[in-house]
Amino acid sequence: MANETVTPAEISTEKRYRERWSWDKVLWASHCIDCYPGNCQLRVYLKDGKVVREESAGTFQTIQEG
């Protein structure tokens, strides 16, 4: 599908949704800049070698209730 031209009408809504939530690999990563208290653990989801999603994976202290 990398070299094919496919219009949105040719792909069902459900298939596009499933493709959005699919990935090739899951790795660990961190943000080393502007991350307090530093080096927050993240799970990163890669598709075709690019990060398509990330989620916090550490246990964080509550800074403010609510």
Biopython code that builds the backbone (N, CA, C, O; Angstrom):
import numpy as np
from Bio.PDB.StructureBuilder import StructureBuilder

atoms = [
    (1, "MET", "N", (0.815, -1.191, 0.000)),
    (1, "MET", "CA", (0.000, 0.000, 0.000)),
    (1, "MET", "C", (0.861, 1.259, 0.000)),
    (1, "MET", "O", (0.335, 2.364, -0.139)),
    (2, "ALA", "N", (2.183, 1.110, 0.155)),
    (2, "ALA", "CA", (3.059, 2.266, 0.233)),
    (2, "ALA", "C", (3.103, 3.052, -1.072)),
    (2, "ALA", "O", (3.164, 4.281, -1.044)),
    (3, "ASN", "N", (3.073, 2.370, -2.212)),
    (3, "ASN", "CA", (3.172, 3.051, -3.494)),
    (3, "ASN", "C", (1.835, 3.211, -4.196)),
    (3, "ASN", "O", (1.775, 3.770, -5.291)),
    (4, "GLU", "N", (0.774, 2.734, -3.590)),
    (4, "GLU", "CA", (-0.540, 2.814, -4.213)),
    (4, "GLU", "C", (-1.251, 4.094, -3.798)),
    (4, "GLU", "O", (-1.063, 4.589, -2.687)),
    (5, "THR", "N", (-2.061, 4.618, -4.692)),
    (5, "THR", "CA", (-2.896, 5.763, -4.370)),
    (5, "THR", "C", (-4.297, 5.246, -4.089)),
    (5, "THR", "O", (-4.944, 4.657, -4.954)),
    (6, "VAL", "N", (-4.749, 5.474, -2.875)),
    (6, "VAL", "CA", (-6.062, 4.995, -2.465)),
    (6, "VAL", "C", (-6.839, 6.182, -1.928)),
    (6, "VAL", "O", (-6.368, 6.890, -1.038)),
    (7, "THR", "N", (-8.012, 6.394, -2.463)),
    (7, "THR", "CA", (-8.848, 7.487, -1.974)),
    (7, "THR", "C", (-9.598, 7.032, -0.732)),
    (7, "THR", "O", (-9.849, 5.838, -0.570)),
    (8, "PRO", "N", (-9.962, 7.960, 0.149)),
    (8, "PRO", "CA", (-10.694, 7.586, 1.362)),
    (8, "PRO", "C", (-11.982, 6.824, 1.081)),
    (8, "PRO", "O", (-12.390, 5.989, 1.888)),
    (9, "ALA", "N", (-12.625, 7.094, -0.042)),
    (9, "ALA", "CA", (-13.875, 6.404, -0.360)),
    (9, "ALA", "C", (-13.647, 4.920, -0.629)),
    (9, "ALA", "O", (-14.572, 4.118, -0.502)),
    (10, "GLU", "N", (-12.407, 4.544, -1.004)),
    (10, "GLU", "CA", (-12.120, 3.145, -1.302)),
    (10, "GLU", "C", (-11.846, 2.315, -0.048)),
    (10, "GLU", "O", (-11.802, 1.087, -0.117)),
    (11, "ILE", "N", (-11.666, 2.962, 1.073)),
    (11, "ILE", "CA", (-11.388, 2.264, 2.323)),
    (11, "ILE", "C", (-12.562, 2.483, 3.266)),
    (11, "ILE", "O", (-13.018, 3.611, 3.453)),
    (12, "SER", "N", (-13.042, 1.411, 3.851)),
    (12, "SER", "CA", (-14.168, 1.541, 4.765)),
    (12, "SER", "C", (-13.751, 2.310, 6.020)),
    (12, "SER", "O", (-12.574, 2.343, 6.378)),
    (13, "THR", "N", (-14.705, 2.910, 6.663)),
    (13, "THR", "CA", (-14.454, 3.660, 7.889)),
    (13, "THR", "C", (-13.826, 2.762, 8.944)),
    (13, "THR", "O", (-12.885, 3.165, 9.627)),
    (14, "GLU", "N", (-14.340, 1.558, 9.076)),
    (14, "GLU", "CA", (-13.813, 0.634, 10.073)),
    (14, "GLU", "C", (-12.364, 0.267, 9.792)),
    (14, "GLU", "O", (-11.554, 0.178, 10.715)),
    (15, "LYS", "N", (-12.035, 0.054, 8.528)),
    (15, "LYS", "CA", (-10.663, -0.311, 8.169)),
    (15, "LYS", "C", (-9.704, 0.844, 8.460)),
    (15, "LYS", "O", (-8.606, 0.627, 8.973)),
    (16, "ARG", "N", (-10.117, 2.069, 8.131)),
    (16, "ARG", "CA", (-9.273, 3.231, 8.431)),
    (16, "ARG", "C", (-9.057, 3.363, 9.931)),
    (16, "ARG", "O", (-7.954, 3.683, 10.374)),
    (17, "TYR", "N", (-10.094, 3.121, 10.710)),
    (17, "TYR", "CA", (-9.980, 3.197, 12.168)),
    (17, "TYR", "C", (-8.998, 2.142, 12.674)),
    (17, "TYR", "O", (-8.145, 2.446, 13.508)),
    (18, "ARG", "N", (-9.105, 0.915, 12.183)),
    (18, "ARG", "CA", (-8.198, -0.154, 12.602)),
    (18, "ARG", "C", (-6.756, 0.154, 12.210)),
    (18, "ARG", "O", (-5.836, -0.099, 12.987)),
    (19, "GLU", "N", (-6.555, 0.692, 11.024)),
    (19, "GLU", "CA", (-5.204, 1.034, 10.579)),
    (19, "GLU", "C", (-4.597, 2.127, 11.448)),
    (19, "GLU", "O", (-3.389, 2.138, 11.685)),
    (20, "ARG", "N", (-5.423, 3.036, 11.919)),
    (20, "ARG", "CA", (-4.930, 4.110, 12.787)),
    (20, "ARG", "C", (-4.398, 3.545, 14.100)),
    (20, "ARG", "O", (-3.439, 4.076, 14.659)),
    (21, "TRP", "N", (-5.006, 2.486, 14.591)),
    (21, "TRP", "CA", (-4.623, 1.903, 15.874)),
    (21, "TRP", "C", (-3.773, 0.647, 15.698)),
    (21, "TRP", "O", (-3.796, -0.239, 16.552)),
    (22, "SER", "N", (-3.038, 0.565, 14.618)),
    (22, "SER", "CA", (-2.117, -0.557, 14.427)),
    (22, "SER", "C", (-0.692, -0.015, 14.357)),
    (22, "SER", "O", (-0.465, 1.110, 13.912)),
    (23, "TRP", "N", (0.251, -0.822, 14.798)),
    (23, "TRP", "CA", (1.652, -0.411, 14.783)),
    (23, "TRP", "C", (2.517, -1.636, 14.603)),
    (23, "TRP", "O", (2.058, -2.768, 14.751)),
    (24, "ASP", "N", (3.798, -1.391, 14.277)),
    (24, "ASP", "CA", (4.742, -2.473, 14.009)),
    (24, "ASP", "C", (5.505, -2.907, 15.255)),
    (24, "ASP", "O", (5.849, -4.078, 15.411)),
    (25, "LYS", "N", (5.765, -1.943, 16.140)),
    (25, "LYS", "CA", (6.647, -2.221, 17.268)),
    (25, "LYS", "C", (6.312, -1.298, 18.433)),
    (25, "LYS", "O", (5.851, -0.174, 18.232)),
    (26, "VAL", "N", (6.547, -1.781, 19.655)),
    (26, "VAL", "CA", (6.379, -0.973, 20.865)),
    (26, "VAL", "C", (7.719, -0.957, 21.588)),
    (26, "VAL", "O", (8.302, -2.008, 21.853)),
    (27, "LEU", "N", (8.206, 0.247, 21.907)),
    (27, "LEU", "CA", (9.495, 0.403, 22.583)),
    (27, "LEU", "C", (9.357, 1.339, 23.778)),
    (27, "LEU", "O", (8.346, 2.023, 23.934)),
    (28, "TRP", "N", (10.387, 1.356, 24.616)),
    (28, "TRP", "CA", (10.446, 2.301, 25.730)),
    (28, "TRP", "C", (11.228, 3.529, 25.289)),
    (28, "TRP", "O", (12.169, 3.430, 24.502)),
    (29, "ALA", "N", (10.829, 4.689, 25.805)),
    (29, "ALA", "CA", (11.522, 5.937, 25.479)),
    (29, "ALA", "C", (11.338, 6.914, 26.631)),
    (29, "ALA", "O", (10.661, 6.607, 27.612)),
    (30, "SER", "N", (11.937, 8.080, 26.510)),
    (30, "SER", "CA", (11.752, 9.140, 27.502)),
    (30, "SER", "C", (11.935, 10.492, 26.834)),
    (30, "SER", "O", (12.552, 10.600, 25.774)),
    (31, "HIS", "N", (11.394, 11.510, 27.464)),
    (31, "HIS", "CA", (11.629, 12.888, 27.040)),
    (31, "HIS", "C", (12.727, 13.425, 27.941)),
    (31, "HIS", "O", (12.525, 13.565, 29.147)),
    (32, "CYS", "N", (13.857, 13.719, 27.383)),
    (32, "CYS", "CA", (14.993, 14.178, 28.188)),
    (32, "CYS", "C", (15.000, 15.686, 28.373)),
    (32, "CYS", "O", (15.744, 16.195, 29.211)),
    (33, "ILE", "N", (14.196, 16.409, 27.618)),
    (33, "ILE", "CA", (14.167, 17.866, 27.695)),
    (33, "ILE", "C", (12.778, 18.307, 28.127)),
    (33, "ILE", "O", (11.778, 17.759, 27.663)),
    (34, "ASP", "N", (12.709, 19.294, 29.012)),
    (34, "ASP", "CA", (11.448, 19.865, 29.493)),
    (34, "ASP", "C", (10.531, 18.816, 30.107)),
    (34, "ASP", "O", (9.318, 18.845, 29.899)),
    (35, "CYS", "N", (11.101, 17.908, 30.849)),
    (35, "CYS", "CA", (10.304, 16.867, 31.492)),
    (35, "CYS", "C", (10.622, 16.877, 32.977)),
    (35, "CYS", "O", (11.708, 16.468, 33.386)),
    (36, "TYR", "N", (9.676, 17.343, 33.785)),
    (36, "TYR", "CA", (9.880, 17.364, 35.228)),
    (36, "TYR", "C", (9.231, 16.145, 35.832)),
    (36, "TYR", "O", (8.075, 15.893, 35.492)),
    (37, "PRO", "N", (9.828, 15.389, 36.658)),
    (37, "PRO", "CA", (11.137, 15.557, 37.291)),
    (37, "PRO", "C", (12.297, 15.029, 36.459)),
    (37, "PRO", "O", (13.433, 15.033, 36.934)),
    (38, "GLY", "N", (12.057, 14.588, 35.269)),
    (38, "GLY", "CA", (13.132, 14.179, 34.369)),
    (38, "GLY", "C", (13.035, 12.724, 33.968)),
    (38, "GLY", "O", (12.702, 11.854, 34.773)),
    (39, "ASN", "N", (13.333, 12.483, 32.713)),
    (39, "ASN", "CA", (13.376, 11.125, 32.165)),
    (39, "ASN", "C", (12.108, 10.322, 32.441)),
    (39, "ASN", "O", (12.182, 9.195, 32.929)),
    (40, "CYS", "N", (10.969, 10.883, 32.137)),
    (40, "CYS", "CA", (9.693, 10.183, 32.314)),
    (40, "CYS", "C", (9.630, 8.989, 31.364)),
    (40, "CYS", "O", (9.949, 9.099, 30.180)),
    (41, "GLN", "N", (9.216, 7.862, 31.903)),
    (41, "GLN", "CA", (9.093, 6.664, 31.081)),
    (41, "GLN", "C", (7.881, 6.749, 30.176)),
    (41, "GLN", "O", (6.793, 7.131, 30.606)),
    (42, "LEU", "N", (8.082, 6.388, 28.912)),
    (42, "LEU", "CA", (6.994, 6.376, 27.937)),
    (42, "LEU", "C", (7.048, 5.090, 27.129)),
    (42, "LEU", "O", (8.123, 4.548, 26.871)),
    (43, "ARG", "N", (5.897, 4.619, 26.742)),
    (43, "ARG", "CA", (5.814, 3.562, 25.733)),
    (43, "ARG", "C", (5.559, 4.265, 24.415)),
    (43, "ARG", "O", (4.631, 5.067, 24.305)),
    (44, "VAL", "N", (6.375, 3.972, 23.415)),
    (44, "VAL", "CA", (6.176, 4.576, 22.103)),
    (44, "VAL", "C", (5.799, 3.482, 21.113)),
    (44, "VAL", "O", (6.345, 2.379, 21.137)),
    (45, "TYR", "N", (4.857, 3.814, 20.250)),
    (45, "TYR", "CA", (4.335, 2.881, 19.257)),
    (45, "TYR", "C", (4.822, 3.339, 17.887)),
    (45, "TYR", "O", (4.572, 4.474, 17.482)),
    (46, "LEU", "N", (5.520, 2.449, 17.173)),
    (46, "LEU", "CA", (6.109, 2.795, 15.885)),
    (46, "LEU", "C", (5.394, 2.107, 14.735)),
    (46, "LEU", "O", (4.994, 0.946, 14.821)),
    (47, "LYS", "N", (5.250, 2.862, 13.662)),
    (47, "LYS", "CA", (4.700, 2.333, 12.418)),
    (47, "LYS", "C", (5.597, 2.847, 11.301)),
    (47, "LYS", "O", (5.774, 4.056, 11.151)),
    (48, "ASP", "N", (6.154, 1.951, 10.529)),
    (48, "ASP", "CA", (7.096, 2.297, 9.457)),
    (48, "ASP", "C", (8.273, 3.107, 9.988)),
    (48, "ASP", "O", (8.761, 4.010, 9.309)),
    (49, "GLY", "N", (8.733, 2.789, 11.203)),
    (49, "GLY", "CA", (9.893, 3.447, 11.787)),
    (49, "GLY", "C", (9.639, 4.810, 12.388)),
    (49, "GLY", "O", (10.584, 5.470, 12.819)),
    (50, "LYS", "N", (8.390, 5.257, 12.432)),
    (50, "LYS", "CA", (8.056, 6.571, 12.989)),
    (50, "LYS", "C", (7.129, 6.402, 14.188)),
    (50, "LYS", "O", (6.272, 5.519, 14.207)),
    (51, "VAL", "N", (7.314, 7.260, 15.184)),
    (51, "VAL", "CA", (6.452, 7.223, 16.364)),
    (51, "VAL", "C", (5.076, 7.746, 15.976)),
    (51, "VAL", "O", (4.946, 8.867, 15.485)),
    (52, "VAL", "N", (4.054, 6.931, 16.198)),
    (52, "VAL", "CA", (2.687, 7.336, 15.876)),
    (52, "VAL", "C", (1.855, 7.569, 17.132)),
    (52, "VAL", "O", (0.771, 8.150, 17.072)),
    (53, "ARG", "N", (2.376, 7.106, 18.278)),
    (53, "ARG", "CA", (1.636, 7.272, 19.524)),
    (53, "ARG", "C", (2.602, 7.080, 20.678)),
    (53, "ARG", "O", (3.567, 6.323, 20.571)),
    (54, "GLU", "N", (2.341, 7.765, 21.778)),
    (54, "GLU", "CA", (3.114, 7.538, 22.991)),
    (54, "GLU", "C", (2.177, 7.646, 24.184)),
    (54, "GLU", "O", (1.175, 8.359, 24.147)),
    (55, "GLU", "N", (2.526, 6.918, 25.247)),
    (55, "GLU", "CA", (1.716, 6.992, 26.458)),
    (55, "GLU", "C", (2.627, 6.912, 27.675)),
    (55, "GLU", "O", (3.637, 6.209, 27.664)),
    (56, "SER", "N", (2.259, 7.635, 28.715)),
    (56, "SER", "CA", (3.016, 7.617, 29.965)),
    (56, "SER", "C", (2.966, 6.226, 30.560)),
    (56, "SER", "O", (1.922, 5.572, 30.546)),
    (57, "ALA", "N", (4.092, 5.775, 31.080)),
    (57, "ALA", "CA", (4.140, 4.424, 31.625)),
    (57, "ALA", "C", (4.663, 4.396, 33.053)),
    (57, "ALA", "O", (4.721, 3.330, 33.665)),
    (58, "GLY", "N", (5.038, 5.532, 33.587)),
    (58, "GLY", "CA", (5.571, 5.577, 34.937)),
    (58, "GLY", "C", (4.493, 5.822, 35.972)),
    (58, "GLY", "O", (3.334, 6.071, 35.640)),
    (59, "THR", "N", (4.891, 5.749, 37.227)),
    (59, "THR", "CA", (4.010, 6.084, 38.334)),
    (59, "THR", "C", (4.378, 7.488, 38.785)),
    (59, "THR", "O", (5.518, 7.739, 39.177)),
    (60, "PHE", "N", (3.428, 8.391, 38.733)),
    (60, "PHE", "CA", (3.698, 9.786, 39.036)),
    (60, "PHE", "C", (3.026, 10.193, 40.337)),
    (60, "PHE", "O", (1.926, 9.738, 40.650)),
    (61, "GLN", "N", (3.695, 11.051, 41.089)),
    (61, "GLN", "CA", (3.115, 11.582, 42.316)),
    (61, "GLN", "C", (2.041, 12.592, 41.963)),
    (61, "GLN", "O", (2.110, 13.247, 40.923)),
    (62, "THR", "N", (1.037, 12.719, 42.841)),
    (62, "THR", "CA", (-0.009, 13.711, 42.644)),
    (62, "THR", "C", (0.547, 15.082, 42.992)),
    (62, "THR", "O", (1.039, 15.295, 44.100)),
    (63, "ILE", "N", (0.470, 16.006, 42.050)),
    (63, "ILE", "CA", (0.962, 17.365, 42.272)),
    (63, "ILE", "C", (-0.135, 18.222, 42.874)),
    (63, "ILE", "O", (0.105, 19.009, 43.791)),
    (64, "GLN", "N", (-1.337, 18.062, 42.351)),
    (64, "GLN", "CA", (-2.478, 18.839, 42.841)),
    (64, "GLN", "C", (-3.721, 17.961, 42.770)),
    (64, "GLN", "O", (-4.001, 17.357, 41.735)),
    (65, "GLU", "N", (-4.457, 17.892, 43.857)),
    (65, "GLU", "CA", (-5.680, 17.093, 43.889)),
    (65, "GLU", "C", (-6.698, 17.658, 42.910)),
    (65, "GLU", "O", (-6.758, 18.868, 42.690)),
    (66, "GLY", "N", (-7.492, 16.777, 42.328)),
    (66, "GLY", "CA", (-8.578, 17.249, 41.475)),
    (66, "GLY", "C", (-8.490, 16.785, 40.141)),
    (66, "GLY", "O", (-9.344, 17.110, 39.317)),
]
sb = StructureBuilder()
sb.init_structure("model")
sb.init_model(0)
sb.init_chain("A")
sb.init_seg("    ")
for serial, (resi, resn, name, xyz) in enumerate(atoms, 1):
    if name == "N":
        sb.init_residue(resn, " ", resi, " ")
    sb.init_atom(name, np.array(xyz, "f"), 0.0, 1.0, " ", f" {name:<3s}", serial, name[0])
structure = sb.get_structure()
